Amino acid sequence: MAKANTHVTNINRLLKEVKSTISIDFIHTNNKGILITTNNIASAFDLNIIEMYIKELNNVDHNDIKSPYLPQSKSYLKVLGISYLVKNTNLPIFFDIIENVIKSTYIFNNIVLISKLCIIKASYKSDMAVI
């Protein structure tokens, strides 16, 4: 898969034609397989479209293609650096604002937080918080 950006464009076109809600962000290949990152969780139908596209490539051996699958991790860690003080106040940032920032990132769309966030001021003189 020498021209990954061409494949991203082609797969996204196919997904759009079938009115899929996902799009491909990038494709990476290595000796263990092909890693495809999407903007949302792919359905079985989406995976099937991607698999059919890859199988139609001339330089891919069909015997080397195994069934596509989603990662099995149940957790994700993202460290955010945001302003510690609420804009135009001297009040420290609070949970609701942080939750809205997190949910505005496409990778965390419709996320359910199962524990309270830990908010730490980066340092005594800093105006940034580490979440």
Secondary structure as GFF3:
##gff-version 3
##sequence-region A 1 131
A	DSSP	alpha_helix	4	17	.	.	.	ID=ss1
A	DSSP	beta_strand	24	30	.	.	.	ID=ss2
A	DSSP	beta_strand	33	38	.	.	.	ID=ss3
A	DSSP	alpha_helix	44	55	.	.	.	ID=ss4
A	DSSP	three_ten_helix	62	64	.	.	.	ID=ss5
A	DSSP	beta_strand	81	83	.	.	.	ID=ss6
A	DSSP	alpha_helix	95	103	.	.	.	ID=ss7
A	DSSP	three_ten_helix	106	108	.	.	.	ID=ss8
A	DSSP	beta_strand	120	121	.	.	.	ID=ss9
A	DSSP	beta_strand	128	130	.	.	.	ID=ss10
###
